[in-house]
Amino acid sequence: VFVFSHAPIIGSKLRVLQENHVVNGCCWLNHTHAVNSKRFIHTVRENECIRGWFSGHFHLSHDYQDSITFPEGNNRGHCVFAQTAVMTSRSSRDGRRQSRLLKGNSEGFQMYTVDHSKGGELRLDATVKFTECAVDGGDYQGCSTIAFAHPHEDYDHDKFLTAYTPQKDDSCYVSFDSDGSLNETCDDEEDAEEDVYWWHMKDGAVLGVQNGMIIEYDAETLCPLGMVVSRDELINRRVAVVDDGWHGSTLLLYDDNSNDVTVVQPNEDGSYWRKVVRNKMHRMREMRRMTAAKKWMKELKGDEAPINAISSYGPYITTAGQVMGISTKGVCSKVK
């Protein structure tokens, strides 16, 4: 079974761009839903017939080592995940124009890149073979996937800064002293230059620092979820994690030259990453309602009437416990 989707699924470990997708919280299918976003990787793990999953959301070429990811035990089932590029230059983030071609055979399939800037030249990227299904005493043991990556001279390691993904037991994992301060930093020389490290909060949340931001990672797959603290807020500030007195953790930002401290509060659902971009499906539905409202008003007031449509939104805008003084007036959605 091959699956094709616009965005990849969380757990695929394909390359994502921190400045584009992580910050905006739009890396994965159903990214903003903590439960539904992981149903896809669970389906892959539970159904070994799924052998390939292709996505093109990132508009990146195939010239990166993490444009294809291969099975690792049951972490990604028996599935090969592949980034699919774009064919026109106006849609490409890295200027390359490529598409995928699959060739099947009796042993499995081969995955090629079609380079449209070179007259459709083919490049073999991966060979995937299916092993024999083992049967022991009549019990179905299942089939496994053997995948081979084919290195090529087009691999581009530095064109874009991919979002760092924590790995269990890697050198960038840190813990905190009893006073809340970091007691070690990443000892990987390359990552240390970018000040990369990550840790666990007591509630199970996984947070980390990369490229001058604090990022939250999914606790199960360790894939990036979104930005917790922006780069401008973290400049010249230190990070501390202290006990909140109720068996939980409190994330703090402070500096050496003032008595100010910032508490980075988690969201009400327990997550930390800031959903700074609203869900596209909700925005699309809102636009439909706005269009319907304008159409109805024109029918009521006449086609020549200048209709000014605004929206009334529900989310709260205050931390006060009383709502009597809060206005629910509609607002204009256009940025001034």
C-alpha positions in Angstrom: 0.0 0.0 0.0 1.3 3.5 -0.9 -0.2 6.6 0.7 -0.1 10.1 -0.8 -0.9 13.2 1.3 -0.1 16.9 1.0 1.6 17.1 4.4 3.7 14.3 6.0 2.8 12.7 9.2 4.3 13.2 12.6 6.9 10.5 13.2 8.0 10.4 9.6 11.2 12.3 10.5 11.3 14.1 7.2 13.2 17.4 7.0 11.2 20.4 8.2 12.2 24.0 8.2 12.2 25.7 11.6 11.6 29.2 10.2 8.6 28.1 8.0 6.9 25.1 9.4 7.8 24.7 13.1 7.3 28.3 14.0 3.9 28.3 12.3 2.9 24.9 13.6 2.1 23.4 10.2 4.6 20.6 9.8 2.3 17.5 10.0 -1.2 16.3 9.1 -3.6 17.4 11.9 -0.6 19.1 13.5 -2.6 21.2 16.0 -4.5 18.1 17.4 -2.4 16.3 20.1 -4.3 13.0 19.6 -5.4 12.9 15.9 -1.9 13.9 14.7 -0.5 10.7 15.9 -3.2 8.3 14.6 -1.4 8.1 11.2 2.0 6.9 12.6 0.1 4.4 14.8 -1.7 3.1 11.7 1.6 2.7 9.9 3.0 0.7 12.8 0.0 -1.5 13.1 -0.4 -2.2 9.3 2.8 -3.6 7.7 1.2 -3.5 4.3 1.9 0.3 4.2 5.3 0.4 2.5 5.5 4.0 1.2 4.2 7.4 2.2 4.7 10.4 -0.1 4.1 14.1 0.7 5.0 17.4 -0.9 4.0 20.1 1.7 7.5 21.4 2.3 8.2 22.3 -1.4 11.8 21.0 -1.0 13.8 18.9 -3.4 15.1 15.4 -2.9 18.7 16.5 -2.5 18.8 16.0 1.3 19.6 12.8 3.2 16.4 13.3 5.2 14.2 13.7 2.2 13.8 9.9 2.5 13.5 8.1 5.8 13.5 4.4 6.3 11.9 2.0 8.8 13.6 1.7 12.2 12.1 -1.3 14.0 8.5 -0.6 14.8 9.1 3.1 15.1 8.0 3.7 11.5 6.6 0.3 10.8 7.7 -1.1 7.4 7.1 2.2 5.7 9.5 4.4 3.7 8.6 8.1 3.9 9.6 10.3 1.0 9.5 14.1 0.4 8.1 14.8 -3.1 9.4 18.0 -4.7 7.7 20.4 -7.1 8.0 20.7 -10.9 7.9 24.5 -11.3 10.5 27.0 -10.1 7.9 29.4 -8.7 6.8 26.8 -6.2 10.3 25.5 -5.2 11.9 26.7 -1.9 15.4 25.7 -3.0 15.2 26.3 -6.7 15.2 22.7 -7.8 12.5 21.1 -10.0 11.9 17.4 -9.3 9.3 14.7 -9.0 9.3 11.0 -8.0 9.2 7.9 -10.1 8.6 4.4 -8.7 9.5 1.2 -10.5 8.1 -2.0 -9.0 9.5 -5.5 -9.4 9.1 -9.0 -7.9 11.3 -8.1 -5.0 9.9 -4.6 -4.1 10.4 -1.2 -5.7 12.9 1.4 -6.6 12.5 5.1 -6.0 13.9 7.6 -8.5 14.2 11.4 -8.8 13.1 12.9 -12.1 15.2 16.1 -12.5 13.1 18.5 -14.7 15.9 21.0 -14.9 18.0 18.4 -16.6 15.6 17.2 -19.2 13.9 14.5 -17.1 17.2 12.8 -16.0 16.6 9.9 -13.7 18.5 9.3 -10.5 18.1 6.2 -8.3 17.6 7.3 -4.7 16.5 4.1 -2.9 15.9 0.4 -3.4 13.3 -1.3 -1.2 13.0 -5.0 -1.0 10.3 -7.1 0.7 11.6 -10.2 2.5 9.7 -13.5 2.5 6.8 -13.7 5.0 7.8 -16.1 7.7 5.4 -18.8 8.9 6.3 -20.7 12.0 4.0 -23.6 13.0 1.1 -22.0 11.1 1.5 -18.6 12.8 1.9 -15.6 10.5 5.1 -13.9 11.5 4.8 -11.0 9.0 7.1 -9.5 6.4 9.9 -7.1 6.8 11.3 -4.3 4.6 14.9 -3.9 3.6 15.8 -0.5 2.2 19.0 0.8 0.7 19.8 4.5 0.2 21.9 5.4 -2.8 24.2 8.3 -2.1 24.7 10.9 -4.8 26.7 14.0 -5.4 23.6 16.2 -5.4 23.1 15.9 -1.6 22.9 19.4 -0.1 23.6 19.5 3.6 23.7 23.2 4.2 21.2 24.9 1.9 18.6 25.1 4.6 18.7 24.8 8.4 16.6 21.8 9.2 14.9 21.8 12.6 16.9 19.8 15.1 15.2 16.6 16.2 16.2 15.1 19.6 17.4 11.5 19.7 17.2 9.4 22.8 20.6 9.3 24.6 22.1 12.0 22.3 24.7 14.4 23.7 22.3 17.4 23.6 20.1 16.1 26.4 20.5 18.2 29.6 19.3 18.1 33.2 18.9 20.8 35.7 20.7 21.5 39.0 18.6 21.7 42.2 18.5 25.5 41.8 17.0 25.2 38.3 20.0 26.2 36.2 21.4 24.1 33.4 24.3 21.9 34.5 25.5 20.9 31.1 25.2 21.8 27.4 25.4 20.0 24.2 29.0 18.6 23.7 28.5 18.0 20.0 30.9 20.6 18.5 28.7 21.4 15.5 25.5 21.7 17.5 27.2 23.6 20.4 27.9 26.5 18.0 24.2 26.9 17.6 23.5 26.3 21.3 21.3 23.2 21.0 20.0 21.3 24.0 16.7 19.7 25.2 15.1 18.4 28.3 12.0 16.9 29.9 9.5 18.8 32.1 8.0 16.9 35.0 4.6 16.8 33.2 6.3 14.8 30.3 6.6 17.7 27.9 9.8 17.8 25.9 11.4 21.3 25.3 14.6 22.4 23.7 16.6 25.3 22.5 17.7 25.6 18.9 18.6 28.5 16.7 17.8 31.0 19.4 14.3 29.8 20.1 12.7 27.4 22.6 10.9 24.7 20.7 8.5 22.0 22.0 8.8 18.4 20.7 6.3 15.6 20.7 7.0 13.4 23.7 6.3 10.2 21.7 8.1 10.8 18.4 10.4 13.7 19.4 9.3 15.6 16.3 9.1 19.4 16.5 5.7 20.8 17.3 6.2 24.5 17.5 7.8 27.6 19.0 7.5 28.3 22.7 9.7 31.3 23.1 10.7 33.5 20.1 14.2 34.5 19.3 13.8 38.2 20.3 12.4 37.2 23.7 15.3 34.8 24.4 18.1 37.2 23.5 20.5 37.8 26.5 18.3 35.7 28.8 18.9 32.5 30.6 16.6 29.5 31.0 15.7 27.8 34.3 13.3 25.1 35.3 12.3 25.0 38.9 9.8 23.0 41.0 6.4 24.7 41.3 5.8 23.4 44.8 3.1 21.0 43.6 5.2 18.3 42.0 5.4 20.1 38.7 7.9 22.2 36.7 8.0 25.9 36.0 9.9 27.3 33.0 11.6 30.6 33.7 13.5 33.2 31.7 15.8 35.7 33.5 19.0 37.7 33.0 21.9 38.7 35.1 21.4 42.4 34.9 17.8 42.8 36.3 15.4 41.4 38.8 12.8 40.6 36.2 11.7 37.0 35.6 9.3 35.6 33.0 7.2 32.5 33.7 6.5 30.7 30.4 3.0 29.4 31.1 1.8 26.2 29.3 -1.4 26.2 27.4 -4.6 25.0 29.0 -4.2 21.6 27.1 -0.8 21.1 28.7 1.2 21.9 25.6 3.7 24.8 25.5 4.1 25.7 21.9 2.3 28.9 20.8 -0.3 28.5 18.1 0.4 31.8 16.5 -1.2 30.8 13.2 -4.8 29.8 13.3 -5.9 26.5 11.8 -6.3 26.8 8.0 -9.5 24.8 7.9 -11.1 27.1 10.5 -10.0 30.2 8.5 -11.4 28.7 5.3 -14.8 28.1 7.0 -14.7 31.7 8.4 -14.1 33.1 4.9 -17.1 31.1 3.6 -19.2 32.6 6.3 -18.0 36.1 5.5 -18.7 35.6 1.8 -22.2 34.3 2.7 -22.8 37.4 4.9 -21.7 39.8 2.2 -23.9 38.1 -0.4 -26.9 38.2 1.9 -26.3 41.9 2.7 -26.0 42.8 -0.9 -29.3 41.1 -1.6 -30.8 43.0 1.3 -29.2 46.4 0.6 -28.6 46.3 -3.1 -25.6 45.3 -5.3 -24.1 48.8 -5.2 -24.2 49.1 -1.4 -20.6 49.1 0.1 -20.7 46.2 2.6 -18.4 46.2 5.6 -18.2 42.7 7.1 -16.4 42.1 10.3 -16.2 39.0 12.5 -16.9 38.5 16.2 -14.5 36.0 17.8 -14.9 33.9 20.8 -11.5 33.4 22.4 -10.9 35.2 25.7 -8.5 38.2 25.7 -7.9 38.6 29.5 -6.8 36.7 32.5 -9.5 38.2 34.7 -12.0 35.9 36.3 -15.0 38.2 35.6 -16.5 38.5 32.2 -19.0 41.3 32.7 -16.6 44.0 31.6 -15.5 42.2 28.4 -16.7 43.4 25.0 -17.6 40.9 22.3 -17.6 43.5 19.5 -16.6 42.2 16.1 -13.2 43.0 14.7 -11.8 43.5 11.2 -9.7 40.5 10.1 -7.5 42.6 7.8 -4.1 43.6 9.0 -3.7 47.4 9.0 
